[in-house]
């Protein structure tokens, strides 16, 4: 798999898997040299860990697998605009590129909210590409929360 759409499809699969577990449907994959080295959806409920967002889970997995906290040659694909915590983790891991699907005007921190990578205190900002598979990513979230409200 070597294309953005394919990697985002993999992240969407992780988001669907998260929804099936009752987690907020956000998925992420971390790619190095055209290969997925880590994949996860949100696992906050399953692990009883508020920090277990999909982005954090794949960063942890990749760092452990590669034996390094720095992932400077990695690209991250995530279905939703990262929050402040995840944006900071992406920066600290020195991830090269961030691709994300749906914007998150309420909780996002990349192009919404605090715009973390634009702050003078941010030591590393990845290249950011938004709107990749935006519609299916947004629909997953909308459908998930609609079902919760109706039940």
Residue frames as qw, qx, qy, qz and C-alpha x, y, z in Angstrom:
[[0.000, 0.892, 0.452, 0.000, 0.00, 0.00, 0.00],
 [0.499, -0.091, 0.037, 0.861, 1.62, 3.25, -1.05],
 [0.013, 0.486, 0.329, 0.810, -1.12, 5.83, -1.51],
 [0.153, -0.152, 0.398, -0.892, -2.86, 8.29, 0.76],
 [0.700, -0.131, -0.176, -0.679, -6.33, 6.94, 0.04],
 [0.780, -0.016, -0.625, 0.003, -5.26, 3.40, 0.89],
 [0.337, 0.067, -0.645, 0.683, -3.68, 4.44, 4.17],
 [0.351, -0.120, 0.230, -0.899, -6.72, 6.51, 5.10],
 [0.774, -0.106, -0.437, -0.446, -8.92, 3.51, 4.24],
 [0.619, -0.018, -0.708, 0.340, -6.88, 1.52, 6.76],
 [0.019, 0.067, -0.472, 0.879, -7.43, 4.26, 9.36],
 [0.589, -0.118, -0.118, -0.791, -11.16, 4.22, 8.60],
 [0.752, -0.090, -0.645, -0.099, -11.19, 0.46, 9.18],
 [0.380, -0.018, -0.662, 0.646, -9.61, 1.06, 12.59],
 [0.272, -0.090, 0.198, -0.937, -12.27, 3.70, 13.32],
 [0.728, -0.126, -0.389, -0.550, -15.05, 1.26, 12.40],
 [0.662, -0.061, -0.709, 0.236, -13.46, -1.36, 14.64],
 [0.100, 0.058, -0.510, 0.852, -13.36, 1.17, 17.48],
 [0.520, -0.126, -0.052, -0.843, -17.07, 1.94, 16.99],
 [0.766, -0.098, -0.587, -0.243, -17.87, -1.78, 17.11],
 [0.529, -0.090, -0.670, 0.514, -16.15, -1.89, 20.54],
 [0.292, -0.840, -0.455, 0.055, -18.21, 1.10, 21.73],
 [0.458, -0.398, 0.031, 0.794, -15.29, 3.51, 21.41],
 [0.287, 0.821, 0.010, -0.494, -15.54, 6.89, 19.69],
 [0.855, 0.340, 0.326, 0.218, -14.78, 5.95, 16.05],
 [0.145, 0.907, -0.372, -0.135, -11.39, 7.47, 15.44],
 [0.956, 0.009, 0.182, 0.229, -8.71, 5.41, 13.73],
 [0.039, 0.894, -0.406, -0.187, -5.05, 5.93, 12.92],
 [0.950, 0.117, 0.077, 0.280, -2.21, 4.25, 11.09],
 [0.225, -0.842, 0.371, 0.320, 1.47, 5.14, 11.22],
 [0.865, 0.479, 0.096, 0.116, 3.41, 4.62, 8.00],
 [0.300, -0.734, 0.480, 0.376, 7.16, 4.41, 7.37],
 [0.061, -0.366, 0.776, 0.509, 8.60, 3.83, 3.91],
 [0.537, 0.080, -0.499, -0.676, 5.19, 3.00, 2.48],
 [0.516, -0.158, -0.841, 0.026, 4.40, 0.33, 5.09],
 [0.564, -0.660, -0.056, -0.492, 1.98, 0.47, 8.00],
 [0.404, 0.266, -0.747, 0.457, 4.02, -0.12, 11.15],
 [0.015, 0.204, 0.746, -0.633, 1.24, 0.56, 13.68],
 [0.321, -0.354, -0.505, -0.719, -2.55, 0.75, 13.60],
 [0.122, -0.306, -0.792, 0.514, -5.24, 1.38, 16.18],
 [0.217, -0.692, -0.410, -0.553, -8.55, 2.93, 16.91],
 [0.298, -0.594, 0.336, -0.667, -9.45, 4.72, 20.11],
 [0.657, -0.144, -0.730, 0.120, -9.07, 2.41, 23.12],
 [0.107, -0.442, 0.378, -0.806, -9.86, 4.83, 25.95],
 [0.768, -0.299, 0.088, -0.559, -12.78, 2.82, 27.30],
 [0.941, 0.072, -0.329, 0.006, -11.22, -0.58, 26.76],
 [0.632, 0.192, -0.458, 0.594, -8.04, 0.44, 28.57],
 [0.417, -0.833, -0.340, 0.130, -9.68, 2.83, 31.05],
 [0.530, -0.293, 0.120, 0.786, -7.14, 5.39, 29.90],
 [0.256, 0.878, 0.253, -0.316, -8.16, 8.87, 28.82],
 [0.045, -0.724, 0.479, 0.494, -4.87, 9.23, 26.93],
 [0.497, -0.021, 0.830, 0.253, -5.48, 6.14, 24.76],
 [0.528, 0.679, 0.012, -0.510, -6.58, 8.05, 21.68],
 [0.907, 0.375, 0.163, 0.103, -5.85, 6.35, 18.35],
 [0.405, 0.826, -0.291, 0.264, -2.92, 8.68, 17.62],
 [0.354, -0.689, 0.574, -0.266, -1.28, 8.02, 20.99],
 [0.900, -0.088, 0.415, -0.101, -1.82, 4.27, 20.63],
 [0.843, 0.499, 0.028, 0.198, -0.06, 4.11, 17.25],
 [0.161, 0.836, -0.419, 0.316, 2.79, 6.35, 18.40],
 [0.600, -0.530, 0.553, -0.230, 3.33, 4.12, 21.45],
 [0.941, 0.128, 0.315, -0.002, 3.18, 0.95, 19.34],
 [0.677, 0.684, -0.118, 0.244, 5.57, 2.27, 16.68],
 [0.067, -0.821, 0.479, -0.304, 8.03, 3.67, 19.23],
 [0.737, -0.376, 0.540, -0.153, 8.13, 0.35, 21.09],
 [0.916, 0.320, 0.231, 0.065, 8.45, -1.65, 17.88],
 [0.588, 0.718, -0.135, 0.347, 11.22, 0.56, 16.49],
 [0.735, -0.336, -0.251, 0.533, 12.99, 1.16, 19.81],
 [0.292, 0.091, 0.015, 0.952, 12.90, 4.95, 19.46],
 [0.061, 0.671, 0.541, -0.503, 10.69, 7.75, 20.75],
 [0.147, 0.596, -0.237, -0.753, 11.51, 9.79, 17.64],
 [0.613, 0.370, 0.691, 0.099, 9.62, 8.88, 14.49],
 [0.019, 0.648, -0.171, -0.742, 10.98, 11.50, 12.10],
 [0.090, 0.189, -0.750, -0.627, 10.48, 9.43, 8.97],
 [0.118, 0.369, 0.914, -0.120, 6.88, 8.53, 9.78],
 [0.283, -0.195, -0.307, -0.888, 3.59, 9.70, 8.34],
 [0.157, 0.229, 0.819, -0.502, 0.44, 9.55, 10.46],
 [0.306, -0.264, -0.573, -0.713, -3.03, 9.05, 8.99],
 [0.036, 0.261, 0.769, -0.582, -5.92, 9.73, 11.35],
 [0.045, 0.555, 0.752, 0.352, -9.62, 10.04, 10.66],
 [0.202, -0.916, -0.342, -0.058, -10.23, 13.11, 12.85],
 [0.212, 0.774, -0.256, 0.539, -8.29, 16.30, 13.45],
 [0.619, -0.109, -0.617, 0.474, -6.07, 15.63, 16.48],
 [0.421, -0.876, -0.231, -0.049, -6.82, 17.22, 19.85],
 [0.035, -0.905, 0.372, -0.203, -4.22, 19.24, 21.74],
 [0.710, -0.465, 0.529, -0.012, -2.85, 16.20, 23.56],
 [0.859, 0.240, 0.400, 0.210, -2.40, 14.25, 20.34],
 [0.436, 0.870, -0.060, 0.222, -1.01, 17.23, 18.42],
 [0.278, -0.829, 0.474, -0.107, 1.62, 17.60, 21.14],
 [0.804, -0.217, 0.548, 0.083, 2.49, 13.89, 21.02],
 [0.757, 0.578, 0.221, 0.210, 2.82, 14.08, 17.22],
 [0.174, 0.929, -0.248, 0.213, 5.17, 17.03, 17.64],
 [0.507, -0.670, 0.537, -0.077, 7.24, 15.38, 20.38],
 [0.853, 0.031, 0.503, 0.134, 7.58, 12.21, 18.26],
 [0.066, -0.564, 0.459, 0.683, 8.81, 14.40, 15.39],
 [0.604, 0.407, 0.682, 0.068, 6.36, 12.81, 12.95],
 [0.286, -0.082, 0.454, 0.840, 7.08, 14.06, 9.44],
 [0.275, -0.148, -0.434, -0.845, 3.58, 14.33, 7.96],
 [0.280, 0.267, 0.750, -0.536, 0.07, 14.34, 9.38],
 [0.270, -0.156, -0.630, -0.712, -2.88, 13.43, 7.16],
 [0.187, 0.234, 0.784, -0.543, -6.34, 13.67, 8.66],
 [0.055, 0.459, 0.804, 0.373, -9.92, 13.32, 7.54],
 [0.185, -0.814, -0.484, -0.263, -12.61, 15.31, 9.31],
 [0.090, 0.483, -0.289, 0.822, -12.09, 18.67, 10.97],
 [0.469, -0.519, -0.675, 0.234, -13.01, 18.92, 14.64],
 [0.024, 0.685, 0.035, 0.727, -14.08, 22.52, 15.32],
 [0.643, -0.702, -0.061, -0.299, -14.92, 21.69, 18.95],
 [0.810, -0.532, 0.219, 0.118, -11.91, 19.60, 20.02],
 [0.819, 0.391, 0.041, 0.418, -9.34, 19.81, 17.25],
 [0.412, -0.817, 0.099, 0.390, -6.03, 21.59, 17.75],
 [0.603, 0.006, 0.459, 0.652, -4.38, 21.61, 14.33],
 [0.102, 0.330, 0.399, 0.849, -6.49, 23.88, 12.13],
 [0.438, -0.715, -0.387, -0.383, -9.13, 24.49, 14.81],
 [0.697, -0.673, -0.207, 0.136, -8.90, 25.61, 18.41],
 [0.477, -0.777, 0.197, 0.360, -5.41, 26.36, 19.69],
 [0.674, 0.715, -0.174, 0.070, -3.72, 25.64, 16.32],
 [0.794, -0.538, 0.181, 0.217, -0.90, 23.93, 18.20],
 [0.778, 0.119, 0.254, 0.562, 1.63, 23.84, 15.35],
 [0.249, 0.784, 0.141, 0.550, 1.37, 27.62, 14.85],
 [0.516, -0.856, -0.035, -0.002, 2.39, 28.37, 18.42],
 [0.261, 0.803, -0.488, 0.223, 5.91, 29.72, 19.08],
 [0.514, -0.506, 0.643, -0.259, 6.32, 27.09, 21.82],
 [0.954, 0.205, 0.190, -0.111, 5.89, 24.23, 19.33],
 [0.382, -0.611, 0.592, 0.361, 9.32, 22.73, 18.67],
 [0.148, -0.090, 0.851, 0.496, 8.34, 20.59, 15.67],
 [0.605, 0.408, 0.227, -0.645, 5.42, 20.96, 13.28],
 [0.534, 0.110, 0.783, 0.299, 4.66, 18.18, 10.80],
 [0.188, 0.016, -0.503, -0.844, 3.49, 18.90, 7.29],
 [0.382, 0.291, 0.703, -0.524, -0.30, 18.84, 7.57],
 [0.231, -0.035, -0.673, -0.702, -2.78, 17.62, 4.95],
 [0.368, 0.192, 0.658, -0.628, -6.44, 17.75, 5.90],
 [0.641, 0.374, 0.005, -0.671, -9.66, 16.63, 4.27],
 [0.240, 0.271, -0.899, -0.247, -8.40, 13.17, 3.25],
 [0.355, -0.309, -0.871, -0.143, -11.57, 10.98, 3.12],
 [0.119, -0.113, 0.369, -0.915, -13.28, 13.72, 5.09],
 [0.634, -0.144, -0.214, -0.729, -16.84, 12.70, 4.29],
 [0.790, -0.158, -0.586, -0.083, -16.68, 9.03, 5.38],
 [0.398, 0.039, -0.612, 0.682, -14.69, 10.00, 8.48],
 [0.251, -0.124, 0.218, -0.935, -17.27, 12.62, 9.46],
 [0.713, -0.151, -0.377, -0.571, -20.18, 10.27, 8.72],
 [0.633, -0.068, -0.733, 0.241, -18.74, 7.61, 11.02],
 [0.155, -0.025, -0.529, 0.834, -18.69, 10.09, 13.88],
 [0.430, -0.082, -0.049, -0.898, -22.10, 11.57, 13.10],
 [0.735, -0.129, -0.561, -0.359, -23.72, 8.14, 12.86],
 [0.514, -0.046, -0.731, 0.447, -22.02, 6.95, 16.06],
 [0.002, -0.058, -0.456, 0.888, -23.21, 9.91, 18.14],
 [0.547, -0.092, -0.251, -0.793, -26.69, 9.92, 16.56],
 [0.696, -0.141, -0.695, -0.109, -27.11, 6.27, 17.57],
 [0.348, -0.081, -0.663, 0.658, -26.01, 7.12, 21.13],
 [0.230, -0.006, 0.185, -0.955, -28.54, 9.95, 21.40],
 [0.643, -0.062, -0.383, -0.661, -31.38, 7.81, 20.03],
 [0.642, -0.103, -0.758, 0.049, -30.80, 4.88, 22.37]]
